[in-house]
Amino acid sequence: MFLEEFKASCKDNKLIFIIIILQFTTALTFLNISINGLNTIYFKKTSFNQSLDKNYYELIDNYTGNNEVAFKNEQDNLKRLKDFYHLLIQNENFNYMEMSFQPLYVKDFQGENKFLYGYKHNQNQPPILLDNGYYSYVYSIQINETTITEFNLKLEDGEMFMETDYLYHKDTPIPVLLGYDYMSVYNIGDEIEIDYLQLRTKIKVKGFLSKNSSVINQDTIVYLDRYIVFPSITFNMDPFNSFEKGIQYRAYLNKVNGVIVANELSPNEVQNIINNLTKISSLNNFIIIGSNNDQLDILNLQASKFIDLTVILSILISLFATISLILSICNKFRRNMKNYAIHLINGSTIIYIKKFIALEILFYMLCANALTILFSYIFLGYFYYSTYILLTTVLIIFLTLLIPFKMIHKINVSTLLREE
């Protein structure tokens, strides 16, 4: 009887039922996504709090056009790049981060399009046919130990790079770390055929980064969930032929276009040091660009303001939906007051009526919460349900029940029946 009355109530008020559920779903979804955003910003501020106090300077070669062609044709260009690289990593005035966003070609790639280079701009490149199969161009980043330390990169599973992992050994798979989203594509220990700067080799999955692991590049936070994290490999051996020299040349040109981390040096001081190092290495055309962390702070501030506005909007919609639900329950209660009186005369109790009203409100909120979880998953791409949503739901249920429960205790059976 209890459930039958509840079903009949929902059937008689379909439109109101749908409108109220949609209101609560909208409010709780906005609130859930906003809380997730706030947690992400807080996590990043905590993770980067040391990094944001430092000065980052991008080191850029200016080998373009005729300069690039001329330098590429010089016989000792690789030796000079290697000399310059060693001077950078050994310099005592700053720390040197190797951070190159060079994509990789992966053979017979089975992952989703979101891993493909160009996906962010709807410019996915189709697989290309190389000697022994089809290769897909995927997001990748090459980093050194300094980068891992600087951005406090952590693992969800597996092992972090060791010092020997940065040395290239022919015919030995290169260990790599994969972004969190790759956990559904590969397993630890998997070996994958790749093409890196025309170096045809294998990589071996060593671990997976924690969710939302990220680095700062050009004042922008880059999340690594969809990246193959490649050790910035060094070549201790001399190339055997011009083809191998070309691979090493491209690799070291990437390695010397890194990021200088300096706490107390001005841009002019850093540039003077670089000028001296390039002079020692018989190089030129290297410049530094000062990275302004204030821009990153402004970006975070703007994101925080937007999320704050979304939270306020969620609260307003929740209040409106709660008021709508209270009015709906109260109006229904007034319409059915004589029926409740008859139920009481026939042996029913106040508790029974309270349960009936509570069940209806609980059903509204369960539906809204289920839809909130679904829409949050669709929007975020992963499951997230904040405990604050649960607390908000409990608070709404409590507030919504207050007025109807007070009205129940004011039922005067004899008065109602005399009016009848």
C-alpha positions in Angstrom: 0.0 0.0 0.0 2.8 2.3 0.9 4.6 1.9 -2.5 1.3 2.0 -4.4 0.4 5.4 -3.0 3.9 6.6 -3.8 3.7 5.5 -7.4 0.3 7.1 -7.8 1.7 10.3 -6.4 4.5 10.4 -8.9 2.2 9.5 -11.7 -0.2 12.3 -10.9 2.6 14.9 -10.8 4.9 13.8 -13.6 5.8 17.3 -14.8 6.6 18.7 -11.4 8.6 15.5 -10.7 10.8 15.9 -13.8 11.3 19.7 -13.3 12.4 19.3 -9.7 14.8 16.5 -10.4 16.3 18.4 -13.3 16.8 21.5 -11.0 18.6 19.4 -8.4 20.6 17.6 -11.0 21.8 20.8 -12.6 22.7 22.3 -9.2 24.5 19.2 -7.9 26.4 18.6 -11.2 27.7 22.2 -11.3 28.6 21.9 -7.6 30.4 18.6 -8.0 32.4 19.7 -11.1 33.3 23.0 -9.4 34.5 21.3 -6.2 36.6 19.0 -8.4 38.1 22.1 -10.1 38.8 23.8 -6.8 40.5 20.6 -5.5 42.6 20.5 -8.7 43.7 24.1 -8.3 44.5 23.7 -4.7 46.5 20.5 -5.5 48.5 22.4 -8.2 49.2 25.3 -5.9 50.5 22.9 -3.3 52.5 21.0 -5.8 53.9 24.0 -7.5 54.3 26.2 -4.5 58.1 25.8 -4.6 58.2 26.0 -8.4 56.3 29.3 -8.6 58.8 31.0 -6.3 61.6 30.3 -8.9 62.5 31.9 -12.2 62.2 29.8 -15.3 64.1 30.7 -18.5 63.4 28.9 -21.7 66.6 28.2 -23.6 66.0 28.5 -27.4 68.3 28.0 -30.3 68.0 30.5 -33.1 69.0 28.1 -35.9 66.4 29.0 -38.5 66.5 29.3 -42.3 70.0 29.6 -43.7 71.6 29.4 -40.2 69.9 26.0 -39.6 71.1 24.7 -43.0 74.6 25.9 -42.5 74.9 24.5 -39.0 73.4 21.1 -40.0 76.1 20.7 -42.6 79.0 21.4 -40.3 81.0 18.3 -39.5 81.5 18.9 -35.8 78.0 20.1 -35.0 77.1 17.1 -32.9 80.3 17.3 -30.8 79.6 21.0 -30.1 76.0 20.3 -29.1 77.1 17.5 -26.7 79.8 19.8 -25.2 77.2 22.6 -24.7 74.7 20.1 -23.2 77.3 18.9 -20.6 78.2 22.4 -19.7 74.5 23.1 -19.1 73.8 20.2 -16.8 77.1 20.7 -14.9 76.6 24.5 -14.3 76.5 25.4 -10.6 74.6 28.6 -11.1 71.3 27.0 -12.1 69.4 23.8 -12.6 68.7 22.6 -16.1 65.5 20.9 -17.0 65.2 18.9 -20.2 61.6 19.1 -21.3 60.9 18.4 -25.0 57.4 17.8 -26.3 58.6 15.7 -29.2 55.7 13.3 -30.3 56.5 9.6 -31.0 55.4 7.2 -33.7 53.9 4.1 -32.1 53.4 0.9 -34.1 49.9 -0.6 -34.2 48.6 1.8 -31.7 45.3 0.6 -30.0 44.5 3.7 -27.8 41.8 6.2 -28.3 42.1 9.3 -30.5 42.6 11.5 -27.4 46.2 10.2 -27.3 47.0 11.2 -30.8 49.1 14.3 -31.5 46.8 17.1 -32.7 43.7 15.8 -30.9 43.4 19.0 -28.9 43.0 21.0 -32.1 40.9 18.4 -34.0 43.9 17.8 -36.3 44.6 14.1 -35.7 47.2 12.6 -38.1 46.3 9.3 -39.7 48.7 6.4 -39.1 51.6 6.3 -41.6 53.1 3.2 -43.2 56.7 2.6 -42.4 58.8 -0.4 -43.2 57.1 -2.9 -40.9 53.7 -1.6 -40.2 51.4 1.4 -39.4 52.6 4.0 -36.9 50.4 6.5 -35.1 51.8 9.9 -33.9 51.1 10.3 -30.2 51.7 12.9 -27.5 55.1 12.4 -25.7 57.4 14.4 -23.6 61.1 13.8 -22.9 62.3 14.8 -19.5 65.3 14.4 -17.2 65.6 13.8 -13.4 65.6 17.5 -12.7 62.2 17.9 -14.3 60.8 15.0 -12.2 62.1 16.6 -9.0 61.1 20.1 -9.9 57.4 19.2 -10.6 57.2 16.5 -7.9 56.0 13.9 -10.4 54.6 10.8 -8.6 53.6 7.3 -9.7 50.2 5.6 -9.5 51.9 2.3 -10.1 55.3 0.9 -11.1 58.8 2.3 -10.7 60.4 5.7 -11.4 63.3 6.2 -13.8 66.8 5.2 -12.5 70.0 7.0 -13.6 70.8 4.2 -16.1 67.5 4.6 -17.8 68.7 7.9 -19.4 71.5 6.1 -21.2 70.7 4.7 -24.6 71.7 1.1 -25.2 71.2 -0.3 -28.6 68.9 -3.3 -28.9 67.6 -2.7 -25.3 64.1 -1.4 -24.8 64.0 2.2 -23.5 62.0 2.3 -20.2 59.1 4.8 -20.2 56.4 6.1 -17.9 52.8 6.5 -19.2 50.2 9.0 -18.2 47.3 7.9 -16.0 44.9 7.5 -18.9 47.1 4.9 -20.5 46.3 2.4 -17.7 43.4 1.1 -19.7 45.6 0.6 -22.8 48.9 -0.9 -21.6 50.3 -2.8 -18.7 53.6 -2.6 -16.8 56.2 -4.7 -18.7 54.6 -4.2 -22.1 57.0 -3.6 -24.9 56.0 -1.3 -27.7 57.7 -0.6 -31.1 58.2 3.1 -31.7 60.0 5.6 -34.0 61.7 8.5 -32.1 63.4 11.0 -34.4 63.8 8.2 -36.9 65.3 5.9 -34.3 63.4 2.7 -34.7 63.4 0.9 -31.3 61.3 -0.5 -28.5 60.1 1.1 -25.3 59.1 -0.8 -22.1 56.4 0.4 -19.8 58.0 0.9 -16.4 55.1 2.7 -14.6 52.1 5.0 -14.7 52.0 8.6 -13.4 49.5 9.7 -10.8 46.3 11.3 -12.1 46.7 15.0 -13.1 50.5 14.9 -13.0 51.7 18.0 -14.8 54.5 20.3 -15.7 54.7 24.0 -16.5 55.5 24.9 -20.1 55.5 28.5 -21.3 53.4 29.6 -18.3 50.9 26.9 -19.0 50.1 23.8 -16.9 50.4 20.7 -19.1 48.7 17.6 -17.8 50.5 14.4 -18.6 47.6 11.9 -18.4 47.7 11.3 -22.1 51.5 11.5 -22.6 54.2 8.9 -23.0 56.9 10.2 -20.7 60.2 9.4 -22.3 63.6 9.7 -20.6 65.7 12.3 -22.3 68.3 9.8 -23.4 72.0 10.5 -23.9 74.2 8.8 -26.4 77.6 7.9 -25.0 78.8 6.2 -28.2 79.9 8.0 -31.4 77.6 7.5 -34.4 78.7 4.8 -36.8 77.3 6.5 -39.9 75.5 9.6 -41.1 72.1 8.2 -40.3 72.9 7.6 -36.7 74.6 11.0 -36.5 71.3 12.6 -37.7 69.4 10.8 -34.9 71.8 12.0 -32.3 72.0 15.5 -33.8 68.2 15.9 -33.6 68.1 14.4 -30.1 70.7 16.8 -28.7 69.2 19.8 -30.4 66.1 19.0 -28.4 68.1 18.4 -25.2 69.7 21.9 -25.4 66.3 23.6 -25.9 65.3 23.1 -22.3 64.5 25.3 -19.3 66.9 27.0 -16.9 65.7 27.2 -13.2 67.4 30.1 -11.5 66.4 31.4 -8.1 68.4 34.6 -7.8 69.7 35.4 -11.3 68.2 38.1 -13.5 67.5 37.5 -17.2 70.7 39.5 -18.2 72.8 37.4 -15.8 71.4 34.1 -17.2 71.9 35.3 -20.8 75.6 36.2 -20.0 76.2 32.8 -18.6 74.6 31.2 -21.7 76.8 33.4 -24.0 79.9 32.2 -22.2 78.9 28.6 -22.4 78.1 28.9 -26.1 81.4 30.6 -26.7 83.2 27.7 -25.0 81.3 25.2 -27.2 81.8 27.2 -30.4 78.1 27.8 -30.8 76.0 30.9 -31.2 72.4 31.9 -31.7 71.1 30.7 -28.3 68.8 33.0 -26.4 66.8 32.8 -23.2 63.2 33.9 -22.7 62.2 34.9 -19.2 59.2 32.9 -17.9 56.8 35.1 -16.0 55.0 33.1 -13.4 52.7 36.0 -12.7 50.8 35.0 -15.8 50.3 31.5 -14.4 49.1 33.0 -11.1 46.6 35.2 -13.1 45.4 32.1 -15.0 44.8 30.3 -11.7 43.1 33.4 -10.2 40.8 33.6 -13.2 40.0 29.9 -13.0 39.3 30.2 -9.3 36.9 33.2 -9.9 35.1 31.2 -12.6 34.7 28.2 -10.3 33.6 30.5 -7.4 30.9 31.9 -9.7 29.8 28.4 -10.6 29.6 27.4 -7.0 27.4 30.4 -6.2 25.2 29.6 -9.2 24.9 26.0 -7.9 23.9 27.2 -4.5 21.3 29.6 -6.0 19.8 26.8 -8.1 19.8 24.5 -5.1 17.9 27.0 -3.0 15.4 27.6 -5.8 15.0 23.8 -6.3 14.6 23.3 -2.5 12.0 26.0 -2.3 10.2 24.5 -5.3 10.2 21.1 -3.6 9.0 22.4 -0.3 6.1 24.3 -2.0 5.2 21.2 -4.1 5.2 18.9 -1.0 3.2 21.5 1.1 0.6 22.0 -1.7 0.2 18.3 -2.1 -0.1 17.9 1.7 -2.9 20.6 1.8 -4.7 18.9 -1.1 -4.5 15.5 0.6 -5.0 16.7 4.2 -8.6 15.2 4.5 -7.3 11.9 3.1 -4.6 11.9 5.8 -7.3 12.5 8.4 -9.3 9.5 7.2 -6.1 7.4 7.3 -5.5 8.4 10.9 -9.1 7.5 11.8 -8.7 4.1 10.2 -5.7 3.3 12.3 -2.8 4.9 10.4 -0.2 6.9 12.3 1.6 10.2 12.0 4.9 8.2 11.5 3.3 6.5 8.4 2.5 9.8 6.8 5.9 11.2 7.6 7.5 8.1 6.0 5.4 8.6 2.9 6.6 12.3 2.5 10.2 11.4 3.3 10.2 8.6 0.8 9.1 11.0 -2.0 11.8 13.6 -1.1 14.4 10.8 -0.9 13.4 9.5 -4.3 13.8 13.0 -5.8 17.3 13.3 -4.4 18.4 9.8 -5.3 17.5 10.4 -8.9 19.2 13.8 -8.9 22.4 12.3 -7.4 22.5 9.4 -9.8 22.2 11.8 -12.8 24.9 14.0 -11.2 27.3 11.1 -11.1 26.5 10.3 -14.7 26.8 13.9 -16.1 30.0 14.5 -14.0 31.5 11.4 -15.5 30.6 12.5 -19.0 32.0 16.0 -18.5 35.2 15.1 -16.5 36.0 11.8 -18.2 36.3 10.0 -14.9 34.3 9.1 -11.8 34.1 11.9 -9.2 31.6 12.3 -6.4 32.4 14.8 -3.7 31.4 14.1 -0.1 30.2 17.7 -0.1 27.5 16.6 -2.6 26.3 14.0 -0.1 26.3 16.5 2.7 24.4 19.0 0.6 21.9 16.3 -0.2 21.4 15.4 3.4 21.0 19.1 4.3 18.4 19.6 1.5 16.4 16.6 2.7 16.5 17.9 6.3 15.3 21.4 5.3 12.6 20.1 3.0 11.1 17.9 5.7 10.9 20.6 8.4 7.7 22.4 7.2 5.7 19.3 6.1 6.4 17.6 9.4 5.3 20.6 11.3 2.1 20.7 9.2 1.4 17.0 10.0 1.4 17.7 13.7 -1.2 20.4 13.2 -3.8 18.1 11.6 -7.1 18.4 13.4 -9.0 15.3 12.3 -12.4 16.4 13.8 -12.3 19.8 12.2 -11.4 18.4 8.8 -14.2 15.9 8.9 -16.8 18.5 10.0 -15.8 20.6 6.9 -16.4 17.5 4.8 
